[in-house]
Amino acid sequence: MKAAAHAGPSRAFVRRIALGAVRPTAPPDFGREAPTGGVMKRCFDIAVAGTALAFLWPLIVLLALAVALQDGGPAFYGHRRVGRNGTPFRCLKLRTMVPDGDAVLARHLCENPAAAEEWRETQKLRHDPRVTMLGRLLRKSSLDELPQLINVLRGEMSIVGPRPVVENELERYGEFRAIYLAVRPGVTGPWQISGRNDVTYAERVVLDVIYVGAWSLPRDVAIMTRTIPAVVRARGTS
């Protein structure tokens, strides 16, 4: 019960901040060269990612084969994301979409105004026509994100942190853009355990700002621990 207290603010509190009733603050050490958490967080990341890969690599290989065999396309996908200090990197995933996903998305948004509005608001679609049948299963279980453990070992991501965003999404962070850039993006984070697609983008920004400002290793452990039941429940996934 004590660990859960570190995992994040209540949804009511997040909504109050998103509506402007409460102002989140930057971490007191914001602006330093080292990322939030420093050496302690980095050692935690390496230990967790290394241990997980040692046990999970056979599963990753089997899933990669299944993805490649379904349509002959590549098994892995590296999407350009923004990392700490604005450094771009390729965020690794098992491919869950059709190979011509960009064209499929453009056509779908052109033909469906409601979907286009949803995309503008959240950069996600609850019913995404690009996602394959196997891809839906991988996304529902979050198994498509297992290759990001490699990003963690490379130092591009952290086990826990804000979800990595593309360049144009940084605009949604507004005055808190620099706070996102102060940390490595995470494989999991407050957004994942708070309902993912059930959380508005404004609330997601607030969750990230609070996470950076109140970082602690016990909080990272609590978020990581709560990720497992959140995945099992498949809450807020699409």
N, C-alpha and C positions, 0 to 999 in steps of 0.2 A: 504493500500500500504506500509506503514512503517513497519508493522509486517512482510510482505513477505521479506523485506530486511534482516531480521534476520534469515530467514529459511535456508540459505545455499549459497555456492558459485555457480557461473555459471558453466555449464557443460564444457565450454571452459577452465576455470581455473582449474577445476578438471583434465581434460585431460592433461594440461600442467604439473601439479604435477605428474600425473601417468607416464608421459614420462620423468620425471626427470628435467624439465625446472625450476621448482620452488620447494623449499624444505619446507614442512610443519614443524612446530615446536611443541614441547610439551607444555602443559599449564605451565605458570610460577610457579604455586603452585604444579606441578606434584611431586609425591613421598610422599605426606603427608598421614597420616593414614586415615583420613575421605575421603569418595568418593567425586568426583567432584560434586559441587553443595551443598554438606553438608546438614544441617538441612532444609534449604529453599527448596531444591529439594525434600527431603524426605517428607516434609509436603504437598507439591504439589502433589506428587505421591499418598499419602494416601487419600487426599481429592478427587482427580479425580477417582481413582480406587474404593473407597468406594461408591461414588455417582453413578458411572456407574453400579456397581454390584447391587445396590439397585433398579435400574430401569430395568436392563437387565437380572436378574436371571430367570424370567419366560421364556424368549427367549432361554437362555442357556439350561434350562431343556427340552424344547420342541425339540431343535436341538439334544440334547443328546439321547432322546428317538428315534428320527428318525434314528440316526446313529446306535444305537443298534439294531433296528428292521430290518435294511436293510440286515444284514447277520448274526445276532446273536453274533457278536463280541463285545468287550468292546466299550463304548461310548467315553471314554477319553484315551489320549495317553500322556505319560510323557517321553520325550526324554532327555537323559543326555546331558547337555550343560555346558559350562564353564562360571562361574560368576565372580564377582569382586574378585580380588586377587587370581584368579585361583580356587576358591571354586566351586565344581561341584553341580549342582542342576537339578531337573526334570522340564523341560520346558513343561507346560501343553498345550494341544490342544484337540479340538474335533477330533476324529480319521477320517482321510480322505483317508486312504489307506486300502488295503486288509490286513487281519490278517497276512498272510505269506509274507509281503512286502519285507523282506530281501532276501528271496529266489527268488522272482519274479524279483527283481532288479539285482541280480547276474546273472540270466539267460539272462535277457535282455541285459546287458552290454557285456556279453560273445558273444551274437549273433549279436550285432550291434556295430561295431567299431566306427562309428560316434557318437553314444550315449555315448560310453565309453569315447571318447575324450571330449565331452561336460561335462560329469560328472567330469572328472579330472580337467577341467578348472574352472568350476563354482560350483561344488557340487550340481547342480540342473539339471533337465531335463525339456525342454519345453513340451515334450510329455512323461509323466511319466506313465508307464503301471501299477504302483501300485495304482494309484489314482482311487477311485470309482466314479460313476456318481454323487452321492450326494457330494462326496468329492470335485469334480471340482467346484460345485456351492459354497460350503463353502470357498474354496480357492479364487475363483474369487471375492467373497465379503469380504474376510478376516474374516468371522464370525468364522472360526475354531480357531482363536487366542483369542477369548473372554475369555477363561479360564485363560489366562495369567494375567488377572487382579488379580487373586488369588496369582500368583507369586509376583505381585507388593506388595500386602498387606503383604506377608510373608517377604518382604525385599530382595527377590532374584532378582527382576527385577525393572526397572523404567518404567514410562510411555513413556519417550523418551530416546533413547540411541542407541548405536550400536546393531545390531541384535545379539542374542546369537549364539555362534558358538560351534562346537564340537572340541575336543582336537586337532585333526589333522589339522583343519582349522587355528589354531593359527600360524602355520608355514607361512601362507600366509601374516601375518602381519609383518614378518621379524623384523627389528629393532624397529618397532612400536608396538610390542606385548605387552609391558608393559603399553602402553597408553590405549589399549583396556581393560586391567585388572584393570585400575584405576577407572572404572565406572561400575555401574550396567547395564547389557544389557537392551535394551528397547523393549517395545511392538511395538512402531513405532520409526522412526528415519529418518535421511537424506536419507538412501537408499530407503525407501518406497516411499518417495515423489519425488524421482529422476528417477523412472522408473523400479525399482526392477530388473527384468531379462533383461532389456535393458541396465543395467550398468555392466561393467566388474568387476571382483573381485578386480583388482588393483584399479579401481576407487572407489569401495565400501570401501576399506581400507582407501583411501585418505579422503573420506567423513567422515569416523569415526574419523580419526585423527584431521581433522579440527573442527569437532563438539566438541571433548573433549577440544581442545585448546582454543576454542572461546565460551565456554559454558556461557549461561545466561538464566535466567528464561523466559524473553520475547521470546528468541529464541525457547525454549521448547514449549511455547504456540503457536508460529507461526507454528512449525513443526506439532504439534498435530492438529491444525486447518486445515492445508493443507492436512493432511492425509485423511480427510473425502472426499473431491472432488477427490483425487487420487484413493481412493477405489471405488467411484461411477463410475469413468472412467475405472476402472479395468486396469490401465496402467501397462504394464510389468508383469502381472500375468500370470500363466500358470495352 
